[in-house]
C-alpha cells in the first residue's frame, strides 16, 4: 500500500515568521487519518524567517531529528549544548527525561527544514543532543546515506544515534537513477525535498509525502534530480 499525500493536502499554519506544513496532526491541525505512521509522530516542513525562531520550550520522551534543507538552524539547550546545523546536515535530540531548548535562524535569509519526531523505544533516557555534517552534492552512485539510526550500528555506522529501531536516510540523486530499498514487513515514509520520483509506480512530486506499508521492496526511479528523505520504521508505535 502506497498512500500519496500531495503537498497541497498537508496541514497549513502560517504564523508570519514561521510557515509550517504538517504531514501529521500537529498543533491546531488535526486529521484523524494522519496521526502517526508506526513510531513516526511528526514530519513538519518548516520555513523560518531570518532573525526569528523557536524560543525556549520543553520536550520529553521523543527523538527529534532536524534535517536542514536551506540556510542553517542554531540550537541552544539548558544542558549547555549549542551548535549550528546547515543545509544538508542533521541534528538529533533525545528529549528523554526532559529538555528545554531553543532553535533560531540567525542567517541573513530564510531557513527551511524538516523536523521529524519519532517515539522512542526506551523512555526516561538521559537527554542528549548531537549533530553531524554529511557530504554535499549529488551522489553519482545513486545511494541513500543513513543519517540517523537506532538499528544495527554496524550496519548503520556513522549515523547519528536514536532510541528506536528506525532509520532516516537521505541523499541527492541524479535524474535517471533507479534504486531499490528492502523494506520487508516494515513501514516507510518518503518525502522528496525537491525533484520528482516514482515509487513502485506512483509519481511523487516535490514536498509530497508517501506513507508505505506491505511493500517488501521499494523501487525508486528519479524522474528529476531529487533530494530524498526516507524514514524506515518498525510497525509498532
C-alpha atoms as one frame of an Amber mdcrd trajectory, in Angstrom:
protein
   0.000   0.000   0.000   1.331   3.397  -1.034  -0.633   6.396   0.203   0.353
   9.514  -1.722  -0.096  12.745   0.254   0.250  15.727  -2.117   1.867  18.812
  -0.636  -1.379  20.764  -1.099  -3.178  18.301   1.207  -0.840  18.829   4.179
  -1.890  20.789   7.241  -1.048  24.514   6.917  -0.115  27.108   9.526   1.383
  30.466   8.570   2.486  32.474  11.603   4.299  35.145   9.613   7.768  34.306
  10.898   7.028  30.571  10.503   5.321  28.951   7.534   4.623  25.352   8.559
   3.269  22.376   6.634   2.270  19.311   8.660   2.386  15.765   7.278   0.787
  14.566  10.545  -1.620  16.077  13.077   0.195  18.865  14.919  -0.820  21.901
  16.981  -4.107  23.262  15.522  -4.068  20.814  12.590  -5.856  17.563  13.370
  -6.526  14.804  10.871  -7.568  11.501  12.478  -6.226   9.618   9.439  -2.797
  11.229   9.848  -1.809  10.943  13.497   1.295   8.764  13.216   2.905   6.131
  10.997   4.294   3.444  13.250   6.539   5.384  15.667   6.771   8.367  13.303
   4.695  11.075  15.000   5.659  14.395  13.337   7.052  15.457   9.976   6.919
  19.238   9.707   8.072  21.119   6.603   9.041  24.496   8.071  10.227  27.800
   6.597  11.663  30.114   9.283  12.215  33.806   8.568  15.639  35.365   9.136
  16.260  36.554  12.679  13.404  34.519  14.182  12.918  31.098  15.697  11.533
  28.974  18.493  12.102  30.421  21.967  12.970  28.030  24.848  10.390  25.255
  25.213  10.344  21.745  26.733  10.202  18.227  25.283  10.086  14.811  26.909
  10.416  11.204  25.684  10.770  11.945  21.980  13.532  11.504  19.396  13.648
  14.756  17.402  15.569  14.871  14.124  16.129  18.104  12.210  17.125  17.888
   8.546  18.111  21.320   7.215  17.304  21.953   3.545  18.336  25.608   3.108
  20.146  28.053   5.377  21.012  26.898   8.905  19.474  26.473  12.344  21.194
  27.327  15.642  20.373  25.094  18.622  20.719  26.000  22.302  19.607  23.946
  25.320  19.737  24.045  29.106  22.422  21.327  29.135  24.818  23.825  27.585
  24.768  22.390  24.077  24.944  24.903  21.250  25.537  24.333  17.561  24.755
  25.497  14.056  23.406  22.898  11.605  23.475  23.927   7.958  21.805  22.721
   4.772  22.300  19.024   4.097  23.311  18.299   7.686  21.353  16.752  10.545
  20.889  17.221  14.288  19.310  14.771  16.735  17.903  15.431  20.191  16.779
  12.705  22.602  14.380  14.518  24.925  14.279  11.638  27.408  13.530  12.702
  30.991  13.119  16.288  29.797  14.989  19.008  27.976  14.412  22.703  27.314
  15.827  24.021  24.060  15.556  26.874  21.573  16.147  26.973  17.822  16.856
  30.177  15.896  17.505  31.171  12.324  20.466  33.513  12.731  21.131  33.549
   8.974  20.557  36.551   6.645  17.876  34.661   4.705  15.086  32.154   5.205
  15.886  28.687   6.602  13.875  25.664   5.516  13.964  22.294   7.233  12.172
  19.073   8.042  11.572  18.460  11.740  10.835  14.801  12.398   9.652  13.350
  15.717   9.853   9.617  16.447   8.514   7.886  19.555  11.434   6.231  21.400
  11.547   2.527  22.257  13.020   3.416  25.650  11.526   6.066  27.926  13.280
   8.126  30.561  16.716   8.200  28.929  19.301  10.864  29.664  18.660  13.910
  27.411  21.240  14.442  24.692  21.926  16.456  21.529  24.360  15.932  18.664
  24.813  16.901  15.053  26.732  15.628  12.027  27.925  17.028   8.736  27.251
  14.897   5.691  28.771  15.129   2.189  27.065  17.704  -0.011  26.196  17.408
  -3.677  24.790  14.750  -5.951  25.545  11.102  -5.198  26.611   9.775  -8.581
  26.412   6.219  -7.198  22.672   6.682  -6.658  22.553   5.723  -2.991  20.777
   6.989   0.097  23.009   7.589   3.129  21.855   6.580   6.619  21.697   9.848
   8.587  20.205   8.731  11.900  19.522   5.249  13.180  18.797   3.036  16.147
  19.071  -0.142  14.075  22.190  -2.322  13.901  25.022   0.164  14.443  27.460
  -1.994  12.483  25.118  -1.752   9.506  24.484   1.954  10.005  27.985   3.024
  11.017  28.490   6.791  11.018  24.819   7.652  11.545  23.561   9.729  14.460
  22.011   7.526  17.149  18.301   7.482  18.027  16.415   5.394  20.605  14.237
   3.475  18.143  14.555   0.587  15.684  14.258   3.095  12.841  16.483   4.931
  10.403  16.392   8.194   8.482  18.093   8.083   5.085  18.752  10.889   2.640
  20.606  11.893  -0.479  20.649  13.930  -3.672  20.181  11.673  -6.692  20.576
  12.484 -10.395  17.732  12.052 -12.857  17.589   8.553 -14.291  18.740   6.875
 -11.086  16.856   3.705 -10.169  17.439   2.282  -6.709  15.795  -0.326  -4.532
  15.236  -0.331  -0.790  14.425  -3.581   1.016  11.601  -2.900   3.445  10.339
  -6.378   4.254   7.489  -6.177   6.779   8.418  -2.660   7.896   6.880   0.744
   7.178   8.369   3.720   5.354   7.634   7.395   4.898   9.279   9.203   1.982
   9.428  12.904   1.063  11.296  14.482  -1.876  12.602  17.804  -0.521  12.893
  18.712  -4.199  12.564  16.939  -7.520  10.224  14.197  -8.672  10.375  10.427
  -8.249   8.319   7.344  -8.960   7.887   4.898  -6.062   6.607   1.449  -7.069
   4.816   3.113  -9.974   3.394   6.094  -8.033   4.658   9.522  -9.139   5.619
  11.701  -6.179   6.300  15.432  -6.512   8.380  17.919  -4.557   7.458  18.059
  -0.833   4.727  15.426  -1.215   4.602  12.652   1.373   4.286   8.915   0.790
   3.170   6.507   3.533   4.190   2.946   2.653   3.340  -0.475   4.077   3.074
  -4.050   2.771   5.624  -3.285   0.047   8.599  -5.632   0.705  10.816  -3.876
  -1.852  10.709  -0.238  -2.903  11.739   0.634  -6.437  12.536   4.354  -6.635
  13.014   5.933 -10.058  14.310   9.503 -10.087  12.401  11.446 -12.776  14.033
  14.833 -11.966  17.162  15.346  -9.847  15.816  14.808  -6.365  16.772  15.352
  -2.749  15.106  12.437  -0.977  14.493  11.812   2.709  13.204   8.367   3.746
  12.195   7.049   7.172  12.491   3.250   7.565  10.275   2.257  10.503   9.021
  -0.669  12.577   5.293  -1.284  12.560   4.782  -0.757  16.280   4.417   2.805
  17.565
